Every structure is written in C-alpha cells, then in structure tokens.
C-alpha cells in the first residue's frame, strides 16, 4: 500500500501500449475507446514523420484514418500487431507510402502539363495571374485556430467519426471543407458522391458538436 502511494506520478501514467489495449477493449464508437484513442494520438502525433511537401496534410489525414480503422480491427488493412512494431513505426511506414503516392501523383501531373511558349523577344512578359487575385481578407484568430485544430486531427473523433459505409467522409474533412470560404453542399455532394441531405445531416449531428466542444475548450463559448 505504502509503496503504491510513494510511486511517482509519471510511473503511474499508462503507456501508449496500455492505452491501445484499453481502447481495443471497447467496441467501435464507444466513448471510452474514443477517449483513449485521443490520448494515444496526442502522445504519438509529435513522433510521426514530418516533411514540407504540398501533399503532406492529405497523407497525414489518410494515416489517421488508417489508424482509427485498423488499430483494433482490420477494416481496410491488417490490424495493428504490437508484437511486430511500435504503433509509431507502424504508422510511419503507412504515412511514407502515402507520401510516395502523393509525390508520384504530383510528378505525373507536372509531366503532363504543357508549359506555355515563351514570349517573343521584346514583348512584354505575361502577367502573373496570381497578381490579379484580390488580397486575402484578415482572418479572425478563431477561424485560424479551428483550422489548425481540424488539420492536426489530434482529437480522435475528428478522424474516426465518418458517414456509415463512407470511411473517407470524416468530420475532419467536412469541417475543413465548410470553413470560410466554405464549399457549397451541392458541390461537396457531387465531389463525394453522397446526397446533400446525408452530408448536411451528418454534419449537424456529428461535426457541429465537435466544433462546439472545441469552442468551449478555448473559452469562446
């Protein structure tokens, strides 16, 4: 009894593997599983591979979806096996494969893009179309905070909560799409091949509560 009381607090903190085992002891969608998955994500997010590439965020989002779907049960791949690798090694291997996919897709896009012919000697250079874009209005700090929160996906509910039978349509995806300048519902429905009613209903029932929780945690509500 006394030895337990004298144990340092840090020694009593559950390890990542303990949290994973506890999370997988609950059925999918159970609040206790989500809480433990959130703790795992917060512990390991800073250990994942990072690089400055235009497709990194997409690859990272796919990685967190893979984590949620295959940590306990093999939904889209083989379930995680702690006897073979740490969860960080497992996720980094997947993340690097998705980054390779992004690199190849970008390379293919660049290879098939026809470069414009250079202007004749003495002609005025073609104006940069970027220069014609209107200046970006000031963005409220709250909006930037929400965007950063959604992109990082450290709340497991963002990447694990998705429309039934559509694991790629997550709260993270819809929240980012609906931040100003928001993508219209009809455009999202066409892009994702899901009805406007399904998207809107899921957003109201599942995604807005997450936004409210974040607002309360930051003292905005």
Backbone as CSV, one residue per row, in Angstrom:
resi,resn,N_x,N_y,N_z,CA_x,CA_y,CA_z,C_x,C_y,C_z
1,UNK,0.833,-1.199,0.000,0.000,0.000,0.000,0.862,1.241,0.000
2,UNK,1.846,1.290,0.938,2.689,2.476,1.033,3.548,2.630,-0.205
3,UNK,4.028,1.521,-0.771,4.847,1.612,-1.978,4.044,2.188,-3.132
4,UNK,2.740,1.849,-3.180,1.886,2.399,-4.228,1.726,3.888,-4.068
5,UNK,1.547,4.327,-2.815,1.366,5.750,-2.571,2.629,6.537,-2.895
6,UNK,3.783,5.899,-2.755,5.037,6.588,-2.988,5.491,6.514,-4.438
7,UNK,4.743,5.785,-5.295,5.131,5.669,-6.694,5.019,7.013,-7.373
8,UNK,6.058,7.480,-8.085,5.984,8.767,-8.776,4.808,8.807,-9.738
9,UNK,4.218,10.006,-9.905,3.064,10.158,-10.779,3.391,9.698,-12.192
10,UNK,4.608,10.023,-12.701,4.971,9.660,-14.061,4.949,8.155,-14.269
11,UNK,5.281,7.381,-13.227,5.288,5.931,-13.338,3.875,5.366,-13.392
12,UNK,2.906,6.149,-12.898,1.530,5.687,-12.886,0.800,6.045,-14.180
13,UNK,1.427,6.831,-15.039,0.810,7.212,-16.299,0.803,6.008,-17.231
14,UNK,-0.348,5.629,-17.792,-0.390,4.455,-18.671,0.439,4.663,-19.920
15,UNK,1.096,3.613,-20.367,1.898,3.694,-21.585,0.980,3.726,-22.805
16,UNK,1.574,4.045,-23.950,0.790,4.059,-25.181,0.204,2.676,-25.454
17,UNK,1.004,1.635,-25.238,0.501,0.280,-25.474,-0.633,-0.072,-24.518
18,UNK,-0.554,0.416,-23.270,-1.640,0.182,-22.318,-2.918,0.862,-22.794
19,UNK,-2.780,2.104,-23.281,-3.944,2.838,-23.774,-4.563,2.151,-24.985
20,UNK,-3.694,1.618,-25.859,-4.201,0.902,-27.034,-4.975,-0.337,-26.602
21,UNK,-4.413,-1.084,-25.663,-5.084,-2.289,-25.177,-6.430,-1.938,-24.543
22,UNK,-6.463,-0.850,-23.769,-7.716,-0.425,-23.152,-8.728,0.007,-24.204
23,UNK,-8.259,0.787,-25.196,-9.157,1.261,-26.260,-9.788,0.095,-27.005
24,UNK,-8.975,-0.901,-27.319,-9.474,-2.031,-28.098,-10.374,-2.948,-27.281
25,UNK,-10.403,-2.729,-25.967,-11.310,-3.492,-25.118,-12.738,-3.007,-25.192
26,UNK,-12.945,-1.847,-25.827,-14.287,-1.290,-26.003,-14.710,-1.449,-27.461
27,UNK,-16.003,-1.557,-27.733,-16.463,-1.708,-29.123,-16.254,-0.434,-29.921
28,UNK,-16.199,-0.536,-31.248,-16.042,0.659,-32.086,-17.132,1.698,-31.801
29,UNK,-16.721,2.964,-31.739,-17.664,4.042,-31.488,-17.954,4.313,-30.028
30,UNK,-17.487,3.449,-29.132,-17.742,3.643,-27.701,-16.968,4.873,-27.212
31,UNK,-17.595,5.722,-26.387,-16.908,6.932,-25.905,-15.579,6.646,-25.213
32,UNK,-15.500,5.535,-24.472,-14.249,5.223,-23.776,-13.139,4.862,-24.773
33,UNK,-13.503,4.212,-25.867,-12.496,3.934,-26.902,-12.021,5.253,-27.511
34,UNK,-12.960,6.162,-27.817,-12.588,7.430,-28.428,-11.671,8.231,-27.518
35,UNK,-11.956,8.230,-26.212,-11.110,8.984,-25.280,-9.684,8.454,-25.283
36,UNK,-9.548,7.145,-25.283,-8.208,6.557,-25.247,-7.483,6.735,-26.580
37,UNK,-8.227,6.680,-27.673,-7.604,6.934,-28.967,-7.099,8.373,-29.041
38,UNK,-7.870,9.292,-28.475,-7.433,10.692,-28.449,-6.135,10.832,-27.662
39,UNK,-6.040,10.143,-26.526,-4.815,10.197,-25.723,-3.635,9.610,-26.488
40,UNK,-3.863,8.511,-27.203,-2.787,7.901,-27.982,-2.314,8.862,-29.065
41,UNK,-3.263,9.482,-29.771,-2.901,10.416,-30.838,-2.086,11.569,-30.283
42,UNK,-2.497,12.100,-29.129,-1.751,13.208,-28.530,-0.343,12.787,-28.138
43,UNK,-0.190,11.538,-27.707,1.135,11.061,-27.291,2.064,10.864,-28.487
44,UNK,1.517,10.395,-29.619,2.395,9.978,-30.713,2.449,10.964,-31.870
45,UNK,1.550,11.963,-31.890,1.477,12.871,-33.051,2.824,13.520,-33.343
46,UNK,3.532,13.932,-32.302,4.814,14.597,-32.496,5.927,13.673,-32.936
47,UNK,5.678,12.355,-32.921,6.713,11.397,-33.314,6.569,10.922,-34.757
48,UNK,5.483,11.338,-35.416,5.285,10.909,-36.792,6.217,11.677,-37.733
49,UNK,6.500,11.039,-38.842,7.372,11.628,-39.862,6.787,12.954,-40.343
50,UNK,7.648,13.950,-40.475,7.206,15.264,-40.957,8.076,15.701,-42.134
51,UNK,7.443,16.355,-43.072,8.182,16.948,-44.181,7.348,18.069,-44.771
52,UNK,8.024,18.971,-45.473,7.356,20.119,-46.071,7.057,19.822,-47.528
53,UNK,5.904,19.208,-47.775,5.501,18.887,-49.137,4.030,19.253,-49.308
54,UNK,3.603,19.573,-50.522,2.220,20.017,-50.728,1.178,18.940,-50.476
55,UNK,1.590,17.688,-50.426,0.645,16.596,-50.231,0.755,15.986,-48.830
56,UNK,1.522,16.626,-47.931,1.737,16.035,-46.606,0.442,15.949,-45.798
57,UNK,-0.350,17.046,-45.784,-1.565,17.034,-44.970,-2.544,15.962,-45.428
58,UNK,-2.663,15.771,-46.751,-3.540,14.715,-47.250,-3.040,13.346,-46.800
59,UNK,-1.732,13.131,-46.882,-1.159,11.852,-46.459,-1.352,11.637,-44.965
60,UNK,-1.198,12.712,-44.187,-1.365,12.595,-42.739,-2.810,12.269,-42.389
61,UNK,-3.764,12.906,-43.075,-5.175,12.610,-42.813,-5.482,11.153,-43.130
62,UNK,-4.952,10.653,-44.246,-5.161,9.242,-44.589,-4.558,8.331,-43.522
63,UNK,-3.431,8.748,-42.966,-2.759,7.936,-41.941,-3.591,7.850,-40.679
64,UNK,-4.166,8.980,-40.246,-5.000,8.941,-39.043,-6.264,8.119,-39.281
65,UNK,-6.821,8.185,-40.486,-7.978,7.344,-40.801,-7.587,5.868,-40.736
66,UNK,-6.416,5.548,-41.271,-5.921,4.164,-41.236,-5.740,3.718,-39.786
67,UNK,-5.217,4.612,-38.962,-5.025,4.328,-37.539,-6.353,3.961,-36.883
68,UNK,-7.379,4.784,-37.094,-8.672,4.548,-36.454,-9.329,3.264,-36.949
69,UNK,-9.145,2.962,-38.232,-9.849,1.826,-38.825,-9.139,0.491,-38.597
70,UNK,-7.834,0.534,-38.318,-7.078,-0.718,-38.263,-6.289,-0.930,-36.975
71,UNK,-6.427,-0.027,-36.017,-5.699,-0.217,-34.766,-6.195,-1.450,-34.019
72,UNK,-7.498,-1.583,-33.931,-8.084,-2.699,-33.169,-8.647,-3.783,-34.081
73,UNK,-9.276,-3.361,-35.169,-9.838,-4.296,-36.135,-9.297,-3.964,-37.524
74,UNK,-9.067,-4.991,-38.319,-8.566,-4.752,-39.666,-9.698,-4.421,-40.616
75,UNK,-10.071,-3.138,-40.701,-11.190,-2.727,-41.548,-10.740,-2.531,-42.988
76,UNK,-9.646,-1.792,-43.193,-9.149,-1.532,-44.545,-7.779,-2.163,-44.788
77,UNK,-7.247,-2.836,-43.816,-5.943,-3.489,-43.930,-5.762,-4.437,-42.760
78,UNK,-4.542,-4.876,-42.555,-4.267,-5.752,-41.416,-4.306,-4.962,-40.122
79,UNK,-4.908,-5.546,-39.110,-4.970,-4.878,-37.807,-3.561,-4.738,-37.232
80,UNK,-3.374,-3.695,-36.459,-2.071,-3.438,-35.839,-1.665,-4.591,-34.933
81,UNK,-0.413,-5.017,-35.059,0.134,-6.104,-34.243,1.283,-5.542,-33.406
82,UNK,1.062,-5.313,-32.094,2.128,-4.731,-31.259,3.349,-5.620,-31.129
83,UNK,3.213,-6.897,-31.458,4.368,-7.790,-31.370,5.355,-7.557,-32.518
84,UNK,4.907,-6.916,-33.586,5.761,-6.715,-34.754,6.422,-5.347,-34.773
85,UNK,5.753,-4.317,-34.256,6.314,-2.960,-34.319,5.575,-2.061,-33.350
86,UNK,6.223,-0.960,-32.983,5.530,0.046,-32.186,4.493,0.719,-33.064
87,UNK,3.519,1.346,-32.440,2.460,1.989,-33.215,3.023,3.135,-34.057
88,UNK,4.069,3.806,-33.574,4.683,4.894,-34.339,5.363,4.342,-35.593
89,UNK,6.117,3.250,-35.450,6.764,2.625,-36.608,5.728,2.161,-37.617
90,UNK,4.655,1.577,-37.129,3.558,1.092,-37.981,2.942,2.235,-38.778
91,UNK,2.655,3.347,-38.106,2.027,4.483,-38.775,2.991,5.197,-39.714
92,UNK,4.253,5.321,-39.309,5.219,5.991,-40.178,5.418,5.229,-41.484
93,UNK,5.386,3.915,-41.411,5.513,3.119,-42.637,4.351,3.408,-43.578
94,UNK,3.158,3.493,-43.016,1.980,3.785,-43.845,2.038,5.211,-44.382
95,UNK,2.417,6.165,-43.509,2.493,7.569,-43.904,3.476,7.750,-45.060
96,UNK,4.617,7.105,-45.000,5.620,7.262,-46.063,5.138,6.660,-47.377
97,UNK,4.328,5.611,-47.308,3.755,5.063,-48.545,2.787,6.054,-49.177
98,UNK,1.994,6.719,-48.323,1.038,7.708,-48.854,1.776,8.930,-49.391
99,UNK,2.886,9.294,-48.773,3.688,10.406,-49.273,4.295,10.045,-50.634
100,UNK,4.708,8.810,-50.785,5.231,8.367,-52.074,4.149,8.446,-53.137
101,UNK,2.915,8.056,-52.763,1.795,8.170,-53.703,1.590,9.633,-54.110
102,UNK,1.663,10.537,-53.115,1.477,11.955,-53.400,2.561,12.491,-54.323
103,UNK,3.790,12.064,-54.091,4.913,12.504,-54.931,4.723,12.032,-56.372
104,UNK,4.326,10.769,-56.537,4.145,10.224,-57.878,2.990,10.904,-58.598
105,UNK,1.904,11.193,-57.860,0.760,11.866,-58.471,1.131,13.276,-58.914
106,UNK,1.878,13.982,-58.067,2.304,15.341,-58.422,3.262,15.322,-59.609
107,UNK,4.170,14.351,-59.620,5.123,14.233,-60.735,4.385,13.949,-62.041
108,UNK,3.390,13.077,-61.982,2.607,12.766,-63.176,1.868,13.995,-63.670
109,UNK,1.314,14.760,-62.726,0.592,15.973,-63.098,1.529,16.975,-63.762
110,UNK,2.715,17.128,-63.218,3.685,18.072,-63.793,4.178,17.601,-65.160
111,UNK,4.370,16.291,-65.302,4.865,15.761,-66.571,3.858,15.936,-67.703
112,UNK,2.567,15.951,-67.356,1.535,16.067,-68.384,1.093,17.504,-68.604
113,UNK,1.657,18.436,-67.846,1.313,19.849,-68.014,2.179,20.451,-69.111
114,UNK,1.550,21.067,-70.080,2.281,21.684,-71.192,2.699,23.086,-70.787
115,UNK,3.983,23.369,-70.852,4.484,24.696,-70.499,4.128,25.689,-71.598
116,UNK,3.700,26.910,-71.227,3.372,27.911,-72.247,4.614,28.331,-73.009
117,UNK,4.407,28.694,-74.288,5.530,29.125,-75.122,6.079,30.444,-74.602
118,UNK,7.401,30.630,-74.643,7.982,31.888,-74.164,7.571,33.039,-75.072
119,UNK,7.433,34.262,-74.512,7.050,35.412,-75.339,8.157,35.745,-76.327
120,UNK,7.792,36.325,-77.482,8.824,36.699,-78.470,9.730,37.781,-77.915
121,UNK,10.944,37.907,-78.452,11.880,38.929,-77.962,11.278,40.330,-78.049
122,UNK,11.437,41.095,-76.970,10.940,42.454,-76.931,9.510,42.590,-76.467
123,UNK,8.766,41.455,-76.349,7.369,41.527,-75.922,7.301,41.657,-74.410
124,UNK,6.210,42.268,-73.953,6.013,42.381,-72.509,5.780,41.001,-71.933
125,UNK,6.364,40.722,-70.773,6.149,39.402,-70.157,4.690,39.207,-69.777
126,UNK,4.253,37.961,-69.816,2.888,37.630,-69.433,2.687,37.937,-67.960
127,UNK,1.634,38.684,-67.612,1.411,38.988,-66.187,1.101,37.729,-65.399
128,UNK,1.594,37.697,-64.198,1.344,36.565,-63.307,-0.113,36.607,-62.863
129,UNK,-0.900,35.545,-63.154,-2.309,35.564,-62.744,-2.487,35.710,-61.246
130,UNK,-1.473,35.311,-60.459,-1.586,35.464,-59.003,-1.687,36.935,-58.631
131,UNK,-1.031,37.788,-59.426,-1.072,39.216,-59.118,-2.459,39.797,-59.267
132,UNK,-3.316,39.108,-60.027,-4.662,39.617,-60.239,-5.637,39.206,-59.142
133,UNK,-5.226,38.281,-58.310,-6.121,37.812,-57.256,-6.311,38.903,-56.216
134,UNK,-7.528,39.032,-55.673,-7.748,40.030,-54.623,-6.970,39.674,-53.372
135,UNK,-6.617,40.688,-52.610,-5.870,40.461,-51.370,-6.719,39.644,-50.413
136,UNK,-6.091,38.732,-49.707,-6.811,37.887,-48.745,-7.267,38.730,-47.557
137,UNK,-8.559,38.686,-47.248,-9.036,39.481,-46.118,-8.452,38.968,-44.812
138,UNK,-8.465,39.817,-43.811,-7.987,39.407,-42.495,-8.834,38.260,-41.976
139,UNK,-8.182,37.238,-41.483,-8.879,36.050,-40.987,-8.970,36.133,-39.472
140,UNK,-10.170,35.989,-38.915,-10.305,36.050,-37.457,-9.439,34.988,-36.791
141,UNK,-8.839,35.319,-35.644,-7.992,34.332,-34.957,-8.717,33.029,-34.669
142,UNK,-10.003,33.083,-34.317,-10.745,31.870,-34.018,-10.767,30.942,-35.225
143,UNK,-10.971,31.513,-36.403,-11.022,30.690,-37.610,-9.701,29.977,-37.836
144,UNK,-8.594,30.684,-37.634,-7.287,30.059,-37.805,-7.071,28.967,-36.761
145,UNK,-7.545,29.178,-35.553,-7.407,28.169,-34.502,-8.220,26.921,-34.851
146,UNK,-9.433,27.131,-35.348,-10.278,25.994,-35.728,-9.629,25.227,-36.876
147,UNK,-9.094,25.960,-37.852,-8.459,25.303,-38.991,-7.258,24.465,-38.543
148,UNK,-6.428,25.041,-37.671,-5.255,24.315,-37.178,-5.679,23.083,-36.393
149,UNK,-6.703,23.234,-35.558,-7.211,22.108,-34.762,-7.712,20.989,-35.663
150,UNK,-8.461,21.349,-36.697,-9.025,20.342,-37.591,-7.939,19.670,-38.423
151,UNK,-6.980,20.451,-38.919,-5.916,19.875,-39.750,-5.030,18.922,-38.967
152,UNK,-4.734,19.265,-37.709,-3.850,18.416,-36.900,-4.525,17.106,-36.516
153,UNK,-5.849,17.133,-36.340,-6.588,15.912,-36.056,-6.197,15.221,-34.772
154,UNK,-5.770,15.992,-33.766,-5.350,15.372,-32.515,-6.539,14.856,-31.696
155,UNK,-7.746,15.334,-32.009,-8.952,14.780,-31.394,-9.356,13.576,-32.251
156,UNK,-9.301,12.392,-31.679,-9.563,11.173,-32.446,-10.942,11.183,-33.086
157,UNK,-11.887,11.892,-32.478,-13.238,11.913,-33.028,-13.270,12.548,-34.413
158,UNK,-12.359,13.477,-34.677,-12.332,14.133,-35.982,-12.057,13.144,-37.105
159,UNK,-11.109,12.256,-36.890,-10.686,11.345,-37.953,-11.367,9.985,-37.880
160,UNK,-11.983,9.679,-36.755,-12.633,8.371,-36.606,-14.137,8.430,-36.859
161,UNK,-14.723,9.613,-36.786,-16.164,9.747,-36.997,-16.421,9.989,-38.473
162,UNK,-17.137,9.058,-39.100,-17.379,9.172,-40.534,-18.783,8.697,-40.878
163,UNK,-19.236,9.037,-42.067,-20.543,8.591,-42.546,-20.502,7.077,-42.754
164,UNK,-21.553,6.410,-42.352,-21.614,4.958,-42.480,-21.347,4.534,-43.923
165,UNK,-20.470,3.541,-44.070,-20.077,2.990,-45.368,-19.278,3.972,-46.226
166,UNK,-18.868,5.087,-45.640,-18.038,6.065,-46.351,-16.909,6.515,-45.414
167,UNK,-15.945,5.654,-45.151,-14.905,5.984,-44.162,-14.051,7.181,-44.538
168,UNK,-14.073,7.580,-45.812,-13.272,8.731,-46.228,-13.969,10.055,-45.940
169,UNK,-15.274,10.016,-45.640,-16.014,11.255,-45.365,-16.074,11.426,-43.850
170,UNK,-15.057,12.040,-43.305,-14.928,12.209,-41.861,-15.348,13.613,-41.440
171,UNK,-15.496,13.795,-40.127,-15.762,15.131,-39.606,-14.601,16.071,-39.919
172,UNK,-13.390,15.555,-39.887,-12.237,16.387,-40.218,-12.371,16.941,-41.633
173,UNK,-12.718,16.088,-42.574,-12.860,16.506,-43.969,-13.950,17.560,-44.119
174,UNK,-15.134,17.289,-43.543,-16.262,18.203,-43.733,-16.056,19.533,-43.027
175,UNK,-15.476,19.505,-41.842,-15.227,20.764,-41.130,-14.277,21.642,-41.932
176,UNK,-13.221,21.056,-42.463,-12.269,21.828,-43.267,-12.914,22.348,-44.554
177,UNK,-13.768,21.534,-45.151,-14.438,21.958,-46.382,-15.445,23.085,-46.125
178,UNK,-16.014,23.125,-44.918,-17.058,24.104,-44.634,-16.532,25.358,-43.951
179,UNK,-15.242,25.407,-43.673,-14.670,26.644,-43.150,-14.631,27.685,-44.275
180,UNK,-14.820,28.965,-43.939,-14.791,30.011,-44.972,-13.464,30.012,-45.716
181,UNK,-13.516,30.160,-47.061,-14.731,30.236,-47.895,-15.288,28.833,-48.114
182,UNK,-16.442,28.553,-47.530,-16.937,27.181,-47.494,-17.318,26.661,-48.876
183,UNK,-17.108,25.357,-49.069,-17.536,24.681,-50.291,-19.035,24.436,-50.203
184,UNK,-19.819,24.829,-51.203,-21.274,24.608,-51.152,-21.606,23.126,-51.005
185,UNK,-22.717,22.865,-50.333,-23.128,21.476,-50.102,-23.310,20.725,-51.419
186,UNK,-23.898,21.395,-52.417,-24.151,20.694,-53.685,-22.838,20.311,-54.365
187,UNK,-21.810,21.162,-54.225,-20.504,20.826,-54.798,-19.860,19.669,-54.045
188,UNK,-20.004,19.680,-52.709,-19.471,18.580,-51.902,-20.169,17.268,-52.241
189,UNK,-21.498,17.346,-52.417,-22.257,16.140,-52.735,-21.796,15.547,-54.064
190,UNK,-21.552,16.409,-55.046,-21.079,15.917,-56.340,-19.671,15.340,-56.230
191,UNK,-18.822,15.994,-55.455,-17.438,15.542,-55.304,-17.350,14.220,-54.560
192,UNK,-18.170,14.071,-53.501,-18.072,12.899,-52.637,-19.072,11.800,-52.999
193,UNK,-19.940,12.082,-53.968,-20.929,11.104,-54.419,-21.875,10.683,-53.290
194,UNK,-22.304,11.663,-52.509,-23.260,11.441,-51.426,-24.279,12.568,-51.490
195,UNK,-25.527,12.291,-51.120,-26.569,13.306,-51.227,-26.319,14.476,-50.282
196,UNK,-26.861,15.635,-50.652,-26.746,16.824,-49.811,-27.359,16.567,-48.440
197,UNK,-28.514,15.900,-48.421,-29.183,15.621,-47.151,-28.336,14.773,-46.213
198,UNK,-27.660,13.756,-46.763,-26.811,12.895,-45.945,-25.642,13.677,-45.364
199,UNK,-25.006,14.489,-46.209,-23.869,15.284,-45.742,-24.291,16.286,-44.678
200,UNK,-25.364,17.025,-44.966,-25.818,18.064,-44.048,-26.267,17.478,-42.712
201,UNK,-26.990,16.369,-42.768,-27.470,15.737,-41.538,-26.302,15.236,-40.693
202,UNK,-25.332,14.583,-41.342,-24.158,14.088,-40.614,-23.388,15.245,-39.997
203,UNK,-23.251,16.322,-40.741,-22.523,17.495,-40.231,-23.217,18.076,-39.006
204,UNK,-24.531,18.182,-39.070,-25.284,18.753,-37.940,-25.201,17.852,-36.706
205,UNK,-25.315,16.529,-36.913,-25.393,15.602,-35.787,-24.035,15.264,-35.179
206,UNK,-23.006,15.162,-36.030,-21.722,14.659,-35.556,-20.612,15.712,-35.516
207,UNK,-20.568,16.579,-36.515,-19.441,17.508,-36.631,-19.623,18.784,-35.818
208,UNK,-20.830,19.351,-35.838,-21.060,20.577,-35.075,-20.811,20.396,-33.579
209,UNK,-21.216,19.251,-32.970,-20.889,19.065,-31.543,-19.379,19.095,-31.276
210,UNK,-18.575,18.591,-32.206,-17.119,18.639,-32.032,-16.629,20.080,-32.088
211,UNK,-17.189,20.868,-32.989,-16.823,22.280,-33.076,-17.201,23.013,-31.797
212,UNK,-18.362,22.696,-31.259,-18.795,23.346,-30.009,-17.876,22.953,-28.858
213,UNK,-17.502,21.688,-28.801,-16.587,21.246,-27.736,-15.265,21.994,-27.829
214,UNK,-14.760,22.168,-29.054,-13.506,22.894,-29.228,-13.670,24.350,-28.811
215,UNK,-14.781,24.975,-29.199,-15.027,26.364,-28.813,-15.072,26.549,-27.319
216,UNK,-15.722,25.585,-26.629,-15.790,25.662,-25.155,-14.407,25.471,-24.542
217,UNK,-13.622,24.553,-25.105,-12.281,24.300,-24.539,-11.369,25.504,-24.689
218,UNK,-11.641,26.355,-25.680,-10.822,27.543,-25.910,-11.400,28.791,-25.260
219,UNK,-12.545,28.622,-24.573,-13.154,29.746,-23.881,-13.972,30.679,-24.751
220,UNK,-14.345,30.213,-25.973,-15.148,31.051,-26.854,-16.638,30.877,-26.611
221,UNK,-17.032,29.793,-25.979,-18.463,29.542,-25.726,-18.718,29.445,-24.224
